[in-house]
Amino acid sequence: MSRIKQVRADWAEVVLVCRKCSKKLDGGFGAKGDKSLAKALRRELRGGKGDHRKDGAAVIEVDCLDICPKGAVVAINAADPKTWRVVPRGAAMPQVLDSLGLTGARTARPEADPRPKAAPPQPPAE
């Protein structure tokens, strides 16, 4: 009998995106409107290269979800499987992230603080 192995993934969120809907649209998302919803979501959530099992969120394309909306893609936040989102072509990514409940997903990989660092206080001159 084979032993069942575990593989570690540091995902806090998992989003399922219908592959068939994405293929029918042939793009429509991202800054230029040339990416699939899954690729645009990955780009928004990752922000960099590296081992994607250590990202804060995963975007997984799944087979047809049998909704088949016209001009849109079905997406599901796995943490909320009762609510499926029908994301229209060209939807703004911040709106998509907010609708899926992923606004804080990028916090898993901290970004550099854009504020300038204050110089430490100087001791008084003697």
C-alpha positions in Angstrom: 0.0 0.0 0.0 1.3 3.4 -1.0 1.8 6.1 1.6 -0.2 9.3 1.2 2.2 12.3 1.0 1.6 15.9 1.9 2.9 18.9 0.0 3.0 22.2 1.8 1.3 25.3 0.3 1.1 28.6 2.3 -2.1 29.7 0.6 -4.5 31.6 2.7 -7.0 31.9 -0.2 -7.9 29.8 -3.2 -9.9 31.1 -6.2 -11.4 28.8 -8.7 -11.8 30.2 -12.3 -13.8 28.5 -15.0 -11.4 27.5 -17.8 -14.1 27.2 -20.5 -15.5 30.7 -19.8 -11.9 32.1 -20.0 -11.2 30.4 -23.2 -14.4 31.7 -24.8 -13.6 35.3 -23.9 -9.9 35.0 -25.2 -8.7 37.7 -22.8 -10.5 40.8 -21.6 -8.8 41.4 -18.3 -5.7 43.2 -17.0 -4.4 46.6 -17.7 -4.4 46.1 -21.5 -7.4 43.8 -21.6 -5.3 41.0 -23.2 -5.1 38.5 -20.3 -7.5 35.8 -19.1 -9.1 36.4 -15.7 -6.9 33.8 -14.1 -3.7 35.3 -15.3 -4.8 38.8 -14.3 -5.7 37.6 -10.8 -2.4 35.8 -10.4 -0.5 39.0 -11.5 -2.5 41.1 -9.0 -2.1 38.6 -6.1 1.6 37.6 -6.6 3.4 40.8 -7.7 6.6 38.9 -8.2 8.4 35.7 -9.3 9.3 32.7 -7.1 7.8 29.6 -5.6 4.0 30.1 -6.0 3.1 27.6 -3.4 4.4 30.2 -0.9 2.1 32.9 -2.3 -0.7 34.2 -0.1 -3.4 33.1 -2.7 -3.8 30.6 -5.5 -5.8 30.9 -8.7 -6.7 27.6 -10.1 -8.5 27.1 -13.4 -11.1 24.3 -13.3 -13.2 22.6 -15.9 -16.6 24.0 -16.9 -18.8 25.1 -14.0 -22.0 24.9 -16.2 -23.0 28.5 -15.8 -21.7 29.7 -19.2 -22.5 33.5 -19.0 -22.1 35.5 -22.1 -19.2 38.0 -22.0 -18.1 36.9 -18.5 -16.2 34.4 -16.4 -17.3 32.5 -13.4 -15.0 32.7 -10.3 -15.4 31.2 -6.8 -13.5 32.0 -3.6 -13.1 28.6 -2.1 -13.6 30.1 1.4 -17.1 31.1 0.3 -18.3 28.2 -2.0 -22.0 29.2 -1.7 -21.4 32.5 -3.6 -20.2 32.3 -7.2 -19.2 35.5 -9.0 -19.9 36.2 -12.7 -17.1 38.6 -13.6 -17.8 40.6 -16.8 -15.1 41.2 -19.4 -13.1 44.3 -18.6 -14.0 44.5 -14.9 -11.4 46.5 -12.9 -9.1 44.2 -11.0 -9.6 46.0 -7.6 -13.3 45.5 -8.0 -12.8 41.8 -8.8 -10.5 41.3 -5.8 -13.0 43.1 -3.5 -15.9 41.0 -4.8 -14.0 37.8 -4.2 -13.0 38.9 -0.8 -9.3 39.0 -1.7 -8.4 42.6 -0.8 -5.9 41.5 1.9 -4.5 38.5 0.0 -1.3 40.4 -1.0 -0.4 41.0 2.6 1.0 37.4 2.8 4.1 38.6 1.0 4.9 42.1 2.4 5.9 44.8 0.0 8.5 47.5 0.7 7.1 50.4 2.7 6.9 53.4 0.3 7.2 55.9 3.1 10.7 57.4 3.6 12.5 56.1 6.7 13.1 58.8 9.3 16.7 59.3 10.4 17.4 58.2 13.9 17.6 61.1 16.4 21.1 62.5 16.7 22.6 62.7 20.2 23.2 66.3 21.4 26.5 67.8 20.5 28.9 68.2 23.5 
